Amino acid sequence: MGLEHGFYCISCCWVLMALLFAVGVMNLRWMAVLTAFVLIEKLVPAGQWIPRVNGLLLLGFGVFLLTA
């Protein structure tokens, strides 16, 4: 059961975990923001729209960084 949950968790938000590690080493504020994203996705029982909104926000921020 633990392995099954671990694989689900890794496949679900591995990109956010990688971002937490990468930016957490450099900036504590960014780590707190990304941790809040993961926490909201995991705890708020609002269906599938919260992960999609978070994904769009992160995608938009990435495009912003590439064009700036």
C-alpha positions in Angstrom: 0.0 0.0 0.0 2.8 2.4 0.8 4.6 1.7 -2.5 1.3 2.3 -4.4 0.7 5.6 -2.7 4.4 6.6 -3.2 4.2 5.9 -7.0 0.9 7.8 -7.2 2.4 10.8 -5.4 5.5 10.8 -7.6 3.5 10.5 -10.8 1.1 13.2 -9.7 3.3 16.1 -8.9 6.9 15.2 -9.6 7.5 18.4 -11.5 6.4 20.5 -8.6 8.6 18.5 -6.3 11.6 19.0 -8.6 10.8 22.8 -8.6 10.6 22.8 -4.8 14.0 21.3 -4.7 15.5 23.6 -7.3 14.1 26.9 -6.1 14.1 25.9 -2.4 17.8 25.8 -2.5 17.9 29.4 -3.7 14.9 31.2 -2.3 12.7 30.4 0.7 9.8 32.5 -0.6 9.5 30.6 -3.8 9.6 27.3 -1.9 6.7 28.5 0.3 4.6 29.5 -2.8 5.2 26.1 -4.5 4.5 24.3 -1.3 1.2 26.1 -1.0 0.4 25.0 -4.6 1.0 21.4 -3.7 -0.9 21.7 -0.4 -3.9 23.2 -2.1 -3.9 20.5 -4.7 -3.8 17.7 -2.1 -6.2 19.0 0.5 -8.9 21.1 -1.1 -11.8 18.9 -2.2 -12.7 21.0 -5.2 -12.4 18.3 -7.9 -10.0 18.7 -10.9 -10.2 22.4 -11.5 -7.6 23.5 -8.9 -4.8 21.4 -10.4 -5.7 22.7 -13.8 -5.7 26.3 -12.6 -2.4 25.8 -10.9 -1.0 24.2 -14.1 -2.2 27.1 -16.2 -0.7 29.6 -13.7 2.7 27.8 -13.7 2.6 27.5 -17.5 1.8 31.3 -17.9 4.6 32.2 -15.5 7.0 30.0 -17.5 6.0 31.8 -20.7 6.4 35.1 -19.0 9.9 34.1 -17.9 10.8 33.0 -21.4 9.6 36.2 -23.0 11.0 38.6 -20.4 
